[in-house]
Amino acid sequence: MKLFSATLLIVLFAVVTAHAQSDYIGGDATAVRIIEPGLEGYWQYCVTINWDTSQYPEGARGQSHVSIVLGLEECLGYCGDACFMFPDTVGVSDGAHGCEVYYYAEFDVGGDPTIPPATTTVKFEPYPADCEPDVSGTASICFYSMFPPRIAESSPGSLWIKFGQFVEEGFITGMLPSCRTAATENSSWGGIKRLFR
């Protein structure tokens, strides 16, 4: 009985610690169907990301990039390179000393090698410039995807931030791209596009 109680306390401590740490990194995502000519079939996803690395024992450092875990491996064959579309500049955040930081995006099929989950991710990285992200801040980022939205799992591990040589996990609420369309529903790309309309 004592062994069971001790094990339960360890598990509860781990869960509380994970949630406490994730409070310092978080995001909220929205999805809007695009009807503009040339973007038919796409959804626009906009994410507000907040971070504060001063709360971690590794020490306060400005973030070097942010990654959102998507886990879409099973449905990438439906649209190939057209699955995602990124403007040259996908977003902006306040930088150190009051300047502005601009971001570009990458879709990593095999995952971001700097974070633990080996699954599909979207990575947002600052353009090289004199202005760098601060220890804490907020970034507003938008990108496009042909995948329809799902409710994001608001649990640690859906959002990761790299600062210096360290990484920490956070969570996202709201809507993220889903692998909702299955090959058994429609085997042709034309049929799949009709599902998105």
TIVO-53515 format. One record per residue (C-alpha): x, y, z; residue in one letter. Coordinates in steps of 0.25 Angstrom, whole numbers. Example, Ala and Ser with C-alpha at 12.3 -4.5 7.8 and 13.67 -1.06 7.14 Angstrom:
[[49; -18; 31]; "a"] [[55; -4; 29]; "s"] 
END
This chain:
[[0; 0; 0]; "m"] [[11; 9; 3]; "k"] [[18; 6; -10]; "l"] [[5; 9; -17]; "f"] [[4; 23; -10]; "s"] [[18; 27; -13]; "a"] [[16; 23; -28]; "t"] [[3; 31; -28]; "l"] [[10; 43; -22]; "l"] [[21; 43; -32]; "i"] [[11; 42; -44]; "v"] [[3; 54; -38]; "l"] [[16; 62; -36]; "f"] [[20; 59; -51]; "a"] [[6; 63; -56]; "v"] [[6; 76; -48]; "v"] [[20; 80; -52]; "t"] [[17; 78; -66]; "a"] [[5; 87; -66]; "h"] [[12; 97; -58]; "a"] [[24; 98; -68]; "q"] [[14; 99; -80]; "s"] [[8; 111; -74]; "d"] [[20; 119; -78]; "y"] [[18; 115; -93]; "i"] [[5; 115; -100]; "g"] [[-3; 118; -112]; "g"] [[-17; 120; -118]; "d"] [[-20; 117; -132]; "a"] [[-32; 121; -141]; "t"] [[-36; 115; -155]; "a"] [[-44; 123; -166]; "v"] [[-48; 117; -179]; "r"] [[-42; 125; -191]; "i"] [[-51; 129; -203]; "i"] [[-41; 139; -210]; "e"] [[-37; 135; -224]; "p"] [[-25; 127; -225]; "g"] [[-26; 122; -211]; "l"] [[-39; 113; -212]; "e"] [[-39; 101; -204]; "g"] [[-29; 107; -194]; "y"] [[-31; 110; -179]; "w"] [[-24; 121; -172]; "q"] [[-19; 117; -159]; "y"] [[-14; 129; -149]; "c"] [[-7; 126; -136]; "v"] [[-4; 135; -125]; "t"] [[8; 129; -117]; "i"] [[13; 134; -104]; "n"] [[26; 130; -96]; "w"] [[34; 134; -84]; "d"] [[47; 127; -83]; "t"] [[51; 134; -70]; "s"] [[43; 124; -63]; "q"] [[52; 112; -66]; "y"] [[64; 107; -58]; "p"] [[73; 108; -71]; "e"] [[72; 123; -70]; "g"] [[66; 134; -78]; "a"] [[69; 134; -93]; "r"] [[61; 139; -105]; "g"] [[54; 128; -113]; "q"] [[61; 124; -126]; "s"] [[49; 117; -132]; "h"] [[35; 111; -129]; "v"] [[30; 98; -134]; "s"] [[15; 93; -135]; "i"] [[13; 78; -135]; "v"] [[3; 74; -145]; "l"] [[4; 59; -147]; "g"] [[-1; 58; -161]; "l"] [[8; 47; -167]; "e"] [[-4; 38; -172]; "e"] [[-10; 49; -181]; "c"] [[2; 56; -187]; "l"] [[0; 48; -200]; "g"] [[-13; 55; -203]; "y"] [[-8; 68; -207]; "c"] [[8; 67; -207]; "g"] [[15; 81; -207]; "d"] [[1; 88; -208]; "a"] [[-3; 83; -194]; "c"] [[3; 96; -188]; "f"] [[6; 110; -193]; "m"] [[14; 121; -186]; "f"] [[15; 135; -189]; "p"] [[30; 140; -189]; "d"] [[27; 147; -176]; "t"] [[17; 139; -167]; "v"] [[17; 147; -155]; "g"] [[23; 157; -145]; "v"] [[26; 159; -131]; "s"] [[32; 169; -121]; "d"] [[47; 168; -120]; "g"] [[57; 172; -110]; "a"] [[59; 187; -108]; "h"] [[45; 190; -114]; "g"] [[48; 186; -129]; "c"] [[40; 176; -137]; "e"] [[44; 162; -141]; "v"] [[39; 156; -154]; "y"] [[37; 141; -156]; "y"] [[37; 131; -168]; "y"] [[32; 117; -167]; "a"] [[36; 102; -171]; "e"] [[28; 90; -172]; "f"] [[36; 78; -167]; "d"] [[31; 65; -171]; "v"] [[40; 57; -162]; "g"] [[39; 66; -150]; "g"] [[47; 77; -144]; "d"] [[61; 70; -141]; "p"] [[63; 80; -129]; "t"] [[50; 75; -122]; "i"] [[46; 61; -117]; "p"] [[34; 57; -125]; "p"] [[38; 51; -139]; "a"] [[25; 55; -146]; "t"] [[21; 66; -156]; "t"] [[23; 80; -150]; "t"] [[22; 94; -155]; "v"] [[34; 102; -150]; "k"] [[34; 118; -149]; "f"] [[48; 124; -149]; "e"] [[52; 139; -148]; "p"] [[59; 145; -160]; "y"] [[73; 148; -157]; "p"] [[74; 162; -153]; "a"] [[79; 172; -142]; "d"] [[66; 170; -136]; "c"] [[64; 157; -128]; "e"] [[52; 151; -120]; "p"] [[52; 155; -105]; "d"] [[52; 146; -93]; "v"] [[37; 148; -92]; "s"] [[28; 152; -103]; "g"] [[16; 149; -112]; "t"] [[16; 146; -127]; "a"] [[5; 146; -137]; "s"] [[7; 137; -148]; "i"] [[-2; 132; -160]; "c"] [[-1; 121; -171]; "f"] [[-10; 113; -180]; "y"] [[-13; 99; -182]; "s"] [[-23; 90; -190]; "m"] [[-25; 82; -177]; "f"] [[-38; 85; -170]; "p"] [[-38; 89; -156]; "p"] [[-39; 81; -143]; "r"] [[-40; 85; -128]; "i"] [[-25; 85; -123]; "a"] [[-22; 76; -112]; "e"] [[-19; 86; -100]; "s"] [[-8; 78; -94]; "s"] [[7; 79; -93]; "p"] [[15; 75; -105]; "g"] [[6; 82; -116]; "s"] [[16; 94; -116]; "l"] [[31; 95; -114]; "w"] [[40; 106; -113]; "i"] [[55; 106; -114]; "k"] [[64; 116; -107]; "f"] [[79; 115; -107]; "g"] [[82; 100; -106]; "q"] [[69; 97; -98]; "f"] [[55; 93; -102]; "v"] [[42; 93; -94]; "e"] [[28; 89; -98]; "e"] [[15; 97; -97]; "g"] [[1; 95; -102]; "f"] [[-9; 101; -112]; "i"] [[-23; 103; -111]; "t"] [[-33; 106; -123]; "g"] [[-32; 100; -137]; "m"] [[-21; 93; -144]; "l"] [[-20; 85; -158]; "p"] [[-26; 71; -157]; "s"] [[-24; 58; -165]; "c"] [[-39; 57; -165]; "r"] [[-40; 52; -180]; "t"] [[-37; 37; -181]; "a"] [[-34; 30; -194]; "a"] [[-45; 21; -192]; "t"] [[-55; 33; -193]; "e"] [[-49; 38; -207]; "n"] [[-37; 32; -214]; "s"] [[-36; 43; -224]; "s"] [[-30; 57; -221]; "w"] [[-42; 63; -228]; "g"] [[-51; 56; -219]; "g"] [[-43; 61; -207]; "i"] [[-43; 75; -212]; "k"] [[-58; 74; -212]; "r"] [[-59; 71; -198]; "l"] [[-52; 84; -194]; "f"] [[-62; 93; -202]; "r"] 
END
